[in-house]
Amino acid sequence: MRAHPAGPRHADVITSAGVSSAPPSAQAINALDPMVWPLNAVRGADGELGIGGVDCRAAVREHGSPLFILDEQDVRTRARRFHAAYAQAGASRVYYAAKAFISTAVARWVTQEHLGIDVASGGELAVALRAGVPGERILMHGNNKSMAEIEAAIHAGVSRIVLDSFDDIVRVADAAGRAGVVQPVLVRVTVGVEAHTHEFIATAHEDQKFGLSAASGAADEAVRRIVKLPSLDLVGLHSHIGSQIFDAAGFQVAAARVVELARRLFAEQSVQVAELNLGGGMGIAYTDADDPLDVAEMAGRIGEIVRKECAGAGIPMPALAFEPGRAIIGPAGVTVYEVGTVKPVVLDHGQVRTYVSVDGGMSDNIRTALYDATYTVVLASRVSDAEPILVRVVGKHCESGDVVVRDAWLPGDVVPGDLIAVAATGAYCRAMASNYNLLPRPAVVAVRDGVTSVVLRAETLDDLLALDPG
Amino acid sequence: MRAHPAGPRHADVITSAGVSSAPPSAQAINALDPMVWPLNAVRGADGELGIGGVDCRAAVREHGSPLFILDEQDVRTRARRFHAAYAQAGASRVYYAAKAFISTAVARWVTQEHLGIDVASGGELAVALRAGVPGERILMHGNNKSMAEIEAAIHAGVSRIVLDSFDDIVRVADAAGRAGVVQPVLVRVTVGVEAHTHEFIATAHEDQKFGLSAASGAADEAVRRIVKLPSLDLVGLHSHIGSQIFDAAGFQVAAARVVELARRLFAEQSVQVAELNLGGGMGIAYTDADDPLDVAEMAGRIGEIVRKECAGAGIPMPALAFEPGRAIIGPAGVTVYEVGTVKPVVLDHGQVRTYVSVDGGMSDNIRTALYDATYTVVLASRVSDAEPILVRVVGKHCESGDVVVRDAWLPGDVVPGDLIAVAATGAYCRAMASNYNLLPRPAVVAVRDGVTSVVLRAETLDDLLALDPG
């Protein structure tokens, strides 16, 4: 339990959250760490942040502030890299996670780069279809798909529906039967492993809403029911062990357990698992403290783990599938804000924390408040050799928990009117954005070779008022 | 730091979060605790939940599920009660918190019931004005008001602007000067007190983005600057110590400190504080474990505290103002969901937790994931005498932290198709709602004397797609 319903408010130890006690150099805080910033992020002639050949100041002048900027080439490069590395490791498909961020433009980019798309709602499906993504590239997830969503997915000919519960089995079978099709499906299996960053926890059971337990026999029972239903074609199993995962260790236990289930299904039910979707949740670097494993190395290790487990269990190696989650779009996106106020606050121990207020906040990035997420921020409209000061970047919402970056260093001459940029906001920021305090949501633009295009236009006050009969 | 970026996932101790170890009776879990449910919530002839004379099943048939239902008479009654109680205690104005939830209908109700409205953005101001709220009833807050927002507020003739920083002073003075008006203002003062529920913490300084410190001299300096600016009229001070406050203890220290500042301002600058806005954050009951002080009693105690402090300091008692926050709209709102899947999960210690998935989730109520908020839930489409089972009500989002009610008891025969209702969702639910997973946001309807009216219509997929150029 967190005690304060309006979010944390007290002083953290000032050196917490990855902030070193010795201030970094003025030069260091102007630098753009390539692990954190998009592929095509550079300092321009005036010291301004440029992405994909576009000056962030010009982009903000044209599309407003705050502004989400997506480096299109970065998205495409990561998509290609994941596709190639996981194909090499035995994957028949790598899926882009619509929930991280979806729009028709992004759906087209990742489809052109050979990825599939995993969708978890009728809305995400609709965007993929509107972008022209063929059904055979789409996988549908969800612990509580509505009948309308299932029907839409089947009508679109999605290549996989992941069955999450006994209720789900009945509904998908029914909808497929009525549509006169045989729907390929996977069973979502929980294996009692939760992985995150460099750690994982393995338990016998899993206390979560997703999936059917391998340990309790629920997954076996699901398979027993599915194979009796002529409108369903059981292709394989799905397992997902966490998010923001930096190494392959957690996949070891998970693979062992899911392969043991596959062995049992073959031995007891003569069911062959042709495809094993191991989910994903591959991590990205939000700050220089994050060190996710190289894509190809992660792919290779996981592939090897599964191969060994299958050999040990005496079953054929299934085709693999993966869902790297935020890893495609997350690092490609940046949020640019305009600084509105700069306020030094003396703390109880005498140190000063400077609150830098921007024109957005928890409405466009809830992750800091929701997950205690950490981010990297730089002065974006210029560079400065002023002494670094410890800042907290906060939003303009009427709530003290409205924090964008909890601890960061910015040049001491940061002033209202400056633009600052927060890195790695491509995933789960615009996707989870709200209109809290009736702030319209910012535009998302793509930049590439000096050209800016609108991915999602900025909301207007009229958009917000349109729901109110007046 | 919370370790899991996708929210808590492990089993809590099953008796945590207010759930008693002994299951409640079947009768108890059908009951509607009047402390938690809207004033006009009753069980109807079929056992269904009715609010304001409207059957929740009929409302959902007409307006879809999930659905926010507001008991209009409840909102009006609480508004009247706060107005009367705080007027009695010396308040010249009680402000409704737009950030909790605002629409033109709600703005009209609370204005008719003699409240003012506090707004924190141009959007909130626009809705109030669209509803016909006169400027003299409006107060504007904000740690980072844009010049456009300040100009709009001054143009609307808002009766108070709360100045939050030195930057803010300059901007408001400039805008008022250009508009040729003298703008009444308050100074937001931080006094180093943070109150929440039955506890408060007092420190010398305050580590937050809001306000100007009384201890550091920043507040004194702000007053020194303001009184020199002919376009500003310093009416008084503003202090806000927290949210979800259940008793008056925290106001004691805060009042002492802010009254000491008022005394000093008079002694040193001959500035008289005519108005003292003590903010609010009055708490509400989310579950039967919550026991907020009666409105009149809280008002009386705070009034008495300030009177004593002023007498002690030898300064005249200022007019008071309050911002009770969620306390007007919070308890008047209910969310109705349809159950989609019911899944018993065996936990490691052998107990069973039943996951009840609904057709909304963290997109329409982020408070459970964001603040570990607790809620009360009942079966709404019927009553049942089935044995209670321990449930976790979860949403349909593709994220394991997507929890609506962490621990609750529901009848053991709860099935897909049942409606369930979550109480006290009037504040900070629809206001903070997102389109995560591209779920359209639910409608908000008002019910009164058997009549349902649309407060905010449900979003459609077309609304969402309208931002995407395609």
HADDOCK unambig.tbl for C-alpha pairs under 7 A between the chains (distance, minus, plus):
assign (segid A and resid 1 and name CA) (segid B and resid 372 and name CA) 5.93 0.50 0.50
assign (segid A and resid 2 and name CA) (segid B and resid 371 and name CA) 6.52 0.50 0.50
assign (segid A and resid 2 and name CA) (segid B and resid 372 and name CA) 6.44 0.50 0.50
assign (segid A and resid 4 and name CA) (segid B and resid 196 and name CA) 6.92 0.50 0.50
assign (segid A and resid 5 and name CA) (segid B and resid 371 and name CA) 4.92 0.50 0.50
assign (segid A and resid 6 and name CA) (segid B and resid 243 and name CA) 6.94 0.50 0.50
assign (segid A and resid 6 and name CA) (segid B and resid 371 and name CA) 6.99 0.50 0.50
assign (segid A and resid 7 and name CA) (segid B and resid 371 and name CA) 6.69 0.50 0.50
assign (segid A and resid 9 and name CA) (segid B and resid 207 and name CA) 6.68 0.50 0.50
assign (segid A and resid 9 and name CA) (segid B and resid 208 and name CA) 6.25 0.50 0.50
assign (segid A and resid 10 and name CA) (segid B and resid 207 and name CA) 5.74 0.50 0.50
assign (segid A and resid 11 and name CA) (segid B and resid 207 and name CA) 5.50 0.50 0.50
assign (segid A and resid 99 and name CA) (segid B and resid 437 and name CA) 5.14 0.50 0.50
assign (segid A and resid 103 and name CA) (segid B and resid 468 and name CA) 6.63 0.50 0.50
assign (segid A and resid 104 and name CA) (segid B and resid 470 and name CA) 5.62 0.50 0.50
assign (segid A and resid 120 and name CA) (segid B and resid 398 and name CA) 6.41 0.50 0.50
assign (segid A and resid 120 and name CA) (segid B and resid 437 and name CA) 6.55 0.50 0.50
assign (segid A and resid 121 and name CA) (segid B and resid 437 and name CA) 6.29 0.50 0.50
assign (segid A and resid 123 and name CA) (segid B and resid 438 and name CA) 5.02 0.50 0.50
assign (segid A and resid 123 and name CA) (segid B and resid 439 and name CA) 6.30 0.50 0.50
assign (segid A and resid 123 and name CA) (segid B and resid 461 and name CA) 6.42 0.50 0.50
assign (segid A and resid 124 and name CA) (segid B and resid 437 and name CA) 6.51 0.50 0.50
assign (segid A and resid 124 and name CA) (segid B and resid 438 and name CA) 5.86 0.50 0.50
assign (segid A and resid 131 and name CA) (segid B and resid 470 and name CA) 6.93 0.50 0.50
assign (segid A and resid 142 and name CA) (segid B and resid 396 and name CA) 6.60 0.50 0.50
assign (segid A and resid 142 and name CA) (segid B and resid 398 and name CA) 6.19 0.50 0.50
assign (segid A and resid 143 and name CA) (segid B and resid 396 and name CA) 5.96 0.50 0.50
assign (segid A and resid 144 and name CA) (segid B and resid 340 and name CA) 5.75 0.50 0.50
assign (segid A and resid 144 and name CA) (segid B and resid 341 and name CA) 6.18 0.50 0.50
assign (segid A and resid 144 and name CA) (segid B and resid 357 and name CA) 6.23 0.50 0.50
assign (segid A and resid 144 and name CA) (segid B and resid 396 and name CA) 5.19 0.50 0.50
assign (segid A and resid 167 and name CA) (segid B and resid 341 and name CA) 6.10 0.50 0.50
assign (segid A and resid 196 and name CA) (segid B and resid 4 and name CA) 6.97 0.50 0.50
assign (segid A and resid 204 and name CA) (segid B and resid 348 and name CA) 6.20 0.50 0.50
assign (segid A and resid 205 and name CA) (segid B and resid 346 and name CA) 6.83 0.50 0.50
assign (segid A and resid 205 and name CA) (segid B and resid 347 and name CA) 5.78 0.50 0.50
assign (segid A and resid 205 and name CA) (segid B and resid 348 and name CA) 5.52 0.50 0.50
assign (segid A and resid 206 and name CA) (segid B and resid 347 and name CA) 6.74 0.50 0.50
assign (segid A and resid 207 and name CA) (segid B and resid 9 and name CA) 6.71 0.50 0.50
assign (segid A and resid 207 and name CA) (segid B and resid 10 and name CA) 5.73 0.50 0.50
assign (segid A and resid 207 and name CA) (segid B and resid 11 and name CA) 5.54 0.50 0.50
assign (segid A and resid 207 and name CA) (segid B and resid 345 and name CA) 6.79 0.50 0.50
assign (segid A and resid 207 and name CA) (segid B and resid 347 and name CA) 6.17 0.50 0.50
assign (segid A and resid 208 and name CA) (segid B and resid 9 and name CA) 6.28 0.50 0.50
assign (segid A and resid 208 and name CA) (segid B and resid 400 and name CA) 6.38 0.50 0.50
assign (segid A and resid 209 and name CA) (segid B and resid 355 and name CA) 5.91 0.50 0.50
assign (segid A and resid 209 and name CA) (segid B and resid 400 and name CA) 6.66 0.50 0.50
assign (segid A and resid 340 and name CA) (segid B and resid 144 and name CA) 5.74 0.50 0.50
assign (segid A and resid 341 and name CA) (segid B and resid 144 and name CA) 6.18 0.50 0.50
assign (segid A and resid 341 and name CA) (segid B and resid 167 and name CA) 6.10 0.50 0.50
assign (segid A and resid 345 and name CA) (segid B and resid 207 and name CA) 6.78 0.50 0.50
assign (segid A and resid 346 and name CA) (segid B and resid 205 and name CA) 6.81 0.50 0.50
assign (segid A and resid 347 and name CA) (segid B and resid 205 and name CA) 5.76 0.50 0.50
assign (segid A and resid 347 and name CA) (segid B and resid 206 and name CA) 6.73 0.50 0.50
assign (segid A and resid 347 and name CA) (segid B and resid 207 and name CA) 6.15 0.50 0.50
assign (segid A and resid 348 and name CA) (segid B and resid 204 and name CA) 6.21 0.50 0.50
assign (segid A and resid 348 and name CA) (segid B and resid 205 and name CA) 5.53 0.50 0.50
assign (segid A and resid 355 and name CA) (segid B and resid 209 and name CA) 5.91 0.50 0.50
assign (segid A and resid 357 and name CA) (segid B and resid 144 and name CA) 6.23 0.50 0.50
assign (segid A and resid 369 and name CA) (segid B and resid 370 and name CA) 6.89 0.50 0.50
assign (segid A and resid 370 and name CA) (segid B and resid 369 and name CA) 6.89 0.50 0.50
assign (segid A and resid 370 and name CA) (segid B and resid 370 and name CA) 4.88 0.50 0.50
assign (segid A and resid 371 and name CA) (segid B and resid 2 and name CA) 6.48 0.50 0.50
assign (segid A and resid 371 and name CA) (segid B and resid 5 and name CA) 4.89 0.50 0.50
assign (segid A and resid 371 and name CA) (segid B and resid 6 and name CA) 6.96 0.50 0.50
assign (segid A and resid 371 and name CA) (segid B and resid 7 and name CA) 6.68 0.50 0.50
assign (segid A and resid 372 and name CA) (segid B and resid 1 and name CA) 5.88 0.50 0.50
assign (segid A and resid 372 and name CA) (segid B and resid 2 and name CA) 6.42 0.50 0.50
assign (segid A and resid 396 and name CA) (segid B and resid 142 and name CA) 6.62 0.50 0.50
assign (segid A and resid 396 and name CA) (segid B and resid 143 and name CA) 5.95 0.50 0.50
assign (segid A and resid 396 and name CA) (segid B and resid 144 and name CA) 5.20 0.50 0.50
assign (segid A and resid 398 and name CA) (segid B and resid 120 and name CA) 6.41 0.50 0.50
assign (segid A and resid 398 and name CA) (segid B and resid 142 and name CA) 6.20 0.50 0.50
assign (segid A and resid 400 and name CA) (segid B and resid 208 and name CA) 6.36 0.50 0.50
assign (segid A and resid 400 and name CA) (segid B and resid 209 and name CA) 6.63 0.50 0.50
assign (segid A and resid 431 and name CA) (segid B and resid 435 and name CA) 6.94 0.50 0.50
assign (segid A and resid 431 and name CA) (segid B and resid 436 and name CA) 5.45 0.50 0.50
assign (segid A and resid 432 and name CA) (segid B and resid 434 and name CA) 5.65 0.50 0.50
assign (segid A and resid 432 and name CA) (segid B and resid 435 and name CA) 6.36 0.50 0.50
assign (segid A and resid 432 and name CA) (segid B and resid 436 and name CA) 4.75 0.50 0.50
assign (segid A and resid 433 and name CA) (segid B and resid 434 and name CA) 5.51 0.50 0.50
assign (segid A and resid 434 and name CA) (segid B and resid 432 and name CA) 5.65 0.50 0.50
assign (segid A and resid 434 and name CA) (segid B and resid 433 and name CA) 5.51 0.50 0.50
assign (segid A and resid 434 and name CA) (segid B and resid 434 and name CA) 4.39 0.50 0.50
assign (segid A and resid 435 and name CA) (segid B and resid 431 and name CA) 6.94 0.50 0.50
assign (segid A and resid 435 and name CA) (segid B and resid 432 and name CA) 6.36 0.50 0.50
assign (segid A and resid 436 and name CA) (segid B and resid 431 and name CA) 5.44 0.50 0.50
assign (segid A and resid 436 and name CA) (segid B and resid 432 and name CA) 4.75 0.50 0.50
assign (segid A and resid 437 and name CA) (segid B and resid 99 and name CA) 5.16 0.50 0.50
assign (segid A and resid 437 and name CA) (segid B and resid 120 and name CA) 6.54 0.50 0.50
assign (segid A and resid 437 and name CA) (segid B and resid 121 and name CA) 6.29 0.50 0.50
assign (segid A and resid 437 and name CA) (segid B and resid 124 and name CA) 6.52 0.50 0.50
assign (segid A and resid 438 and name CA) (segid B and resid 123 and name CA) 5.01 0.50 0.50
assign (segid A and resid 438 and name CA) (segid B and resid 124 and name CA) 5.87 0.50 0.50
assign (segid A and resid 439 and name CA) (segid B and resid 123 and name CA) 6.31 0.50 0.50
assign (segid A and resid 455 and name CA) (segid B and resid 468 and name CA) 6.25 0.50 0.50
assign (segid A and resid 455 and name CA) (segid B and resid 469 and name CA) 6.94 0.50 0.50
assign (segid A and resid 456 and name CA) (segid B and resid 467 and name CA) 5.16 0.50 0.50
assign (segid A and resid 456 and name CA) (segid B and resid 468 and name CA) 4.72 0.50 0.50
assign (segid A and resid 456 and name CA) (segid B and resid 469 and name CA) 6.87 0.50 0.50
assign (segid A and resid 457 and name CA) (segid B and resid 467 and name CA) 5.16 0.50 0.50
assign (segid A and resid 457 and name CA) (segid B and resid 468 and name CA) 6.54 0.50 0.50
assign (segid A and resid 461 and name CA) (segid B and resid 123 and name CA) 6.42 0.50 0.50
assign (segid A and resid 467 and name CA) (segid B and resid 456 and name CA) 5.17 0.50 0.50
assign (segid A and resid 467 and name CA) (segid B and resid 457 and name CA) 5.17 0.50 0.50
assign (segid A and resid 468 and name CA) (segid B and resid 103 and name CA) 6.63 0.50 0.50
assign (segid A and resid 468 and name CA) (segid B and resid 455 and name CA) 6.25 0.50 0.50
assign (segid A and resid 468 and name CA) (segid B and resid 456 and name CA) 4.72 0.50 0.50
assign (segid A and resid 468 and name CA) (segid B and resid 457 and name CA) 6.54 0.50 0.50
assign (segid A and resid 469 and name CA) (segid B and resid 455 and name CA) 6.93 0.50 0.50
assign (segid A and resid 469 and name CA) (segid B and resid 456 and name CA) 6.86 0.50 0.50
assign (segid A and resid 470 and name CA) (segid B and resid 104 and name CA) 5.61 0.50 0.50
assign (segid A and resid 470 and name CA) (segid B and resid 131 and name CA) 6.92 0.50 0.50
